[in-house]
Amino acid sequence: MIKGFINKRKFDLKSDRLGPDCPFTHWRLYFKNTMQVLCKQKFKHFPDSAEFRAGAYAIACSKVSIGENVIIRPNTMIFADPRKGSDGSVIIEDNVMLGSGVHIYTGNHRFDLPNVNLIFQGHSPAKSVILKEGCWLGANVIILSGVIIGKNSVVGAGSVVTKNVPDRVVVAGNPAKILKHLE
Ligand SMILES: CC(C)(COP(=O)(O)OP(=O)(O)OC[C@H]1O[C@@H](n2cnc3c(N)ncnc32)[C@H](O)[C@@H]1OP(=O)(O)O)[C@@H](O)C(=O)NCCC(=O)NCCS
């Protein structure tokens, strides 16, 4: 029990991730000063104006860049690719707004080999996700591998975004489609 406790503490401090499942680092997210120090250690880029709130998850933080004034809210999952030397970073540019529960994925499991259970097939190459400056993602949006969301575009709540979204449009639905072009 004590050994498990010590090992878990070491894992949480060293691992390239944040989230409620890493309690020995997660508590720091409840206080602004400790949140800032922790996030600057873990993420590739984390400015003073950004916030990563308790209850959010990030995997492969060292491949995640977070822009000015960005707030990562509870139940968000940012899943960059943990494999070394692979693509699969997540770039959230300045002034991006995110609702709670946004999920961002850069990878996919392989499923092309016949007669092999998918759990043993490994992963396809990861592709980076970019949320361009000033866009807004509503609550519970899911962004899939390789997607770029355009500058100052809106993604409606609950949308599943499978393809790139141009600048200055509103998209929504599953799969997300353009509802309107903004002037
Ligand atoms: C997308 C959104 C911004 C509204 O944009 P809008 O341009 O005003 O769109 P409208 O309300 O005029 O709706 C246009 C159409 O899209 C549909 N639509 C709107 N939002 C949708 C959504 N999230 N998913 C699917 N369809 C949606 C509407 O039902 C309507 O369909 P219809 O033409 O068949 O009637 C808003 O619906 C939304 O999803 N906001 C996010 C709110 C949120 O998550 N807040 C918390 C985080 S900050």
The ligand as a MOL file (V3000), in Angstrom:
LIG
                    3D

  0  0  0     0  0            999 V3000
M  V30 BEGIN CTAB
M  V30 COUNTS 48 50 0 0 0
M  V30 BEGIN ATOM
M  V30 1 C -24.0990 27.2860 -32.9360 0
M  V30 2 C -24.7450 28.3350 -32.0170 0
M  V30 3 C -23.6860 29.3390 -31.5800 0
M  V30 4 C -25.9080 29.0590 -32.7030 0
M  V30 5 O -25.5070 29.6060 -33.9090 0
M  V30 6 P -26.6000 30.3810 -34.7900 0
M  V30 7 O -25.8780 30.8410 -36.0090 0
M  V30 8 O -27.2610 31.4190 -33.9720 0
M  V30 9 O -27.5700 29.2050 -35.1960 0
M  V30 10 P -29.1500 29.1350 -35.0960 0
M  V30 11 O -29.5720 29.0960 -33.6770 0
M  V30 12 O -29.7110 30.2050 -35.9950 0
M  V30 13 O -29.4410 27.7070 -35.7330 0
M  V30 14 C -29.2730 27.4600 -37.1180 0
M  V30 15 C -29.5650 25.9630 -37.3400 0
M  V30 16 O -28.5070 25.1870 -36.7480 0
M  V30 17 C -29.0220 24.3010 -35.7820 0
M  V30 18 N -28.0820 24.2640 -34.6620 0
M  V30 19 C -27.7100 25.2890 -33.8570 0
M  V30 20 N -26.8130 24.8740 -32.9550 0
M  V30 21 C -26.6280 23.5700 -33.1930 0
M  V30 22 C -25.8240 22.5870 -32.5630 0
M  V30 23 N -25.0310 22.8930 -31.5400 0
M  V30 24 N -25.8420 21.3380 -33.0690 0
M  V30 25 C -26.6380 21.0150 -34.1300 0
M  V30 26 N -27.4280 21.9180 -34.7580 0
M  V30 27 C -27.4140 23.1630 -34.2820 0
M  V30 28 C -30.3670 24.8990 -35.3750 0
M  V30 29 O -31.2210 23.9100 -34.8570 0
M  V30 30 C -30.8450 25.4860 -36.6720 0
M  V30 31 O -31.3420 24.4350 -37.4690 0
M  V30 32 P -32.5850 24.6890 -38.4930 0
M  V30 33 O -32.0910 25.7140 -39.4820 0
M  V30 34 O -32.8340 23.3540 -39.0880 0
M  V30 35 O -33.6970 25.1990 -37.6470 0
M  V30 36 C -25.3920 27.6840 -30.7810 0
M  V30 37 O -26.5120 26.8860 -31.1690 0
M  V30 38 C -24.4620 26.8290 -29.9590 0
M  V30 39 O -24.2860 25.6320 -30.1960 0
M  V30 40 N -23.8280 27.5020 -28.9490 0
M  V30 41 C -22.8900 26.8880 -28.0620 0
M  V30 42 C -23.3500 27.1740 -26.6300 0
M  V30 43 C -22.3950 26.6150 -25.6290 0
M  V30 44 O -21.8600 25.5210 -25.7750 0
M  V30 45 N -22.1510 27.3880 -24.5900 0
M  V30 46 C -21.2680 26.9890 -23.5020 0
M  V30 47 C -19.8400 27.1550 -23.8420 0
M  V30 48 S -19.2180 28.7710 -23.8250 0
M  V30 END ATOM
M  V30 BEGIN BOND
M  V30 1 1 1 2
M  V30 2 1 2 3
M  V30 3 1 2 4
M  V30 4 1 2 36
M  V30 5 1 4 5
M  V30 6 1 5 6
M  V30 7 2 6 7
M  V30 8 1 6 8
M  V30 9 1 6 9
M  V30 10 1 9 10
M  V30 11 2 10 11
M  V30 12 1 10 12
M  V30 13 1 10 13
M  V30 14 1 13 14
M  V30 15 1 14 15
M  V30 16 1 15 16
M  V30 17 1 15 30
M  V30 18 1 16 17
M  V30 19 1 17 18
M  V30 20 1 17 28
M  V30 21 1 18 19
M  V30 22 1 18 27
M  V30 23 2 19 20
M  V30 24 1 20 21
M  V30 25 1 21 22
M  V30 26 2 21 27
M  V30 27 1 22 23
M  V30 28 2 22 24
M  V30 29 1 24 25
M  V30 30 2 25 26
M  V30 31 1 26 27
M  V30 32 1 28 29
M  V30 33 1 28 30
M  V30 34 1 30 31
M  V30 35 1 31 32
M  V30 36 2 32 33
M  V30 37 1 32 34
M  V30 38 1 32 35
M  V30 39 1 36 37
M  V30 40 1 36 38
M  V30 41 2 38 39
M  V30 42 1 38 40
M  V30 43 1 40 41
M  V30 44 1 41 42
M  V30 45 1 42 43
M  V30 46 2 43 44
M  V30 47 1 43 45
M  V30 48 1 45 46
M  V30 49 1 46 47
M  V30 50 1 47 48
M  V30 END BOND
M  V30 END CTAB
M  END
